């Protein structure tokens, strides 16, 4: 029997490739659902916004593609820097709730975002 050894750097590369594919899929989704906002962005700018959004979402402990997608959608709904905008302090409060699972925090954030826009 041969044992396959995958080194840490190889795992990092695989993880980065998967993250890159996810971000590309997310760009396509955003282009479809936020067409008007995307018209003002060059393709490279959109990729940068998505990449930064995913990184910021991960900073709040979001890990699933579903939760990160919802975080980016909130960015497009409220503004790319919503989590540093004082008008949306409630959003950071929800994102930072201790001991609350990420998906529950995102459920709450999406509900509050819809209310604030409605």
C-alpha positions in Angstrom: 0.0 0.0 0.0 1.3 3.5 -0.9 0.6 6.3 1.4 -0.2 9.6 -0.3 1.2 12.6 1.6 -0.3 16.1 0.9 1.8 18.8 2.3 0.4 21.9 3.9 1.4 24.2 1.0 -0.5 21.8 -1.4 -3.6 22.0 0.8 -3.4 25.8 0.8 -3.1 25.8 -3.0 -6.2 23.5 -3.2 -8.1 25.7 -0.8 -7.1 28.9 -2.7 -8.3 27.3 -6.0 -11.6 26.3 -4.5 -12.0 29.8 -3.1 -11.2 31.4 -6.4 -13.8 29.2 -8.2 -16.4 30.2 -5.6 -15.6 33.9 -6.0 -16.0 33.6 -9.8 -19.4 31.9 -9.4 -20.3 34.6 -6.9 -19.3 37.3 -9.5 -21.7 35.7 -12.0 -24.5 35.6 -9.5 -24.0 39.2 -8.5 -23.9 40.3 -12.2 -27.3 38.7 -12.7 -29.0 40.0 -9.5 -27.3 43.4 -9.1 -27.0 44.4 -12.8 -27.3 48.1 -12.3 -24.6 48.2 -9.6 -22.4 46.1 -11.7 -22.6 48.4 -14.7 -20.5 50.9 -12.7 -17.8 48.4 -12.1 -15.1 47.1 -14.4 -14.8 43.2 -14.3 -11.6 43.5 -12.2 -13.3 45.9 -9.8 -16.2 43.5 -9.3 -13.8 40.6 -8.6 -12.0 42.8 -6.1 -15.3 43.8 -4.4 -16.3 40.1 -4.2 -12.9 39.0 -2.9 -12.8 41.7 -0.3 -16.4 40.9 0.7 -15.7 37.2 1.1 -12.6 38.0 3.2 -14.6 40.4 5.4 -17.4 37.8 5.8 -14.8 35.2 6.8 -13.6 37.7 9.4 -17.0 37.5 11.0 -16.7 33.7 11.1 -18.8 33.0 8.0 -17.5 29.9 6.3 -20.2 28.3 4.1 -20.7 29.5 0.6 -24.3 30.2 1.4 -23.5 32.5 4.2 -20.7 34.3 2.3 -23.0 34.7 -0.6 -25.7 36.3 1.6 -23.0 38.6 3.1 -22.0 39.8 -0.3 -25.7 40.3 -1.2 -26.1 42.5 1.9 -23.0 44.4 0.7 -24.8 45.2 -2.6 -28.0 46.1 -0.8 -26.6 48.4 1.9 -23.2 49.4 0.4 -19.9 47.8 0.1 -18.7 49.1 3.4 -21.9 48.5 5.3 -20.2 46.8 8.2 -18.2 50.0 8.9 -21.0 52.5 8.2 -22.5 53.9 11.4 -26.0 53.9 9.8 -25.8 50.1 9.9 -24.4 49.6 13.3 -27.1 47.1 13.9 -25.6 44.9 11.1 -22.3 44.7 12.9 -24.1 43.9 16.2 -25.8 41.0 14.5 -22.6 39.8 12.8 -20.7 39.9 16.1 -23.2 38.1 18.3 -21.2 35.7 20.5 -22.1 32.1 20.5 -24.6 32.4 17.7 -24.1 30.1 14.7 -23.1 31.9 11.5 -26.1 30.8 9.6 -28.4 32.1 12.3 -26.6 35.5 12.3 -26.9 35.7 8.6 -30.7 34.8 8.8 -31.1 37.7 11.2 -28.9 40.1 9.1 -30.9 39.3 5.9 -34.2 39.8 7.7 -33.1 43.1 9.2 -31.7 44.2 5.9 -34.9 43.5 4.1 -36.8 45.5 6.7 -34.5 48.4 6.5 -35.0 48.5 2.7 -38.7 47.9 2.7 
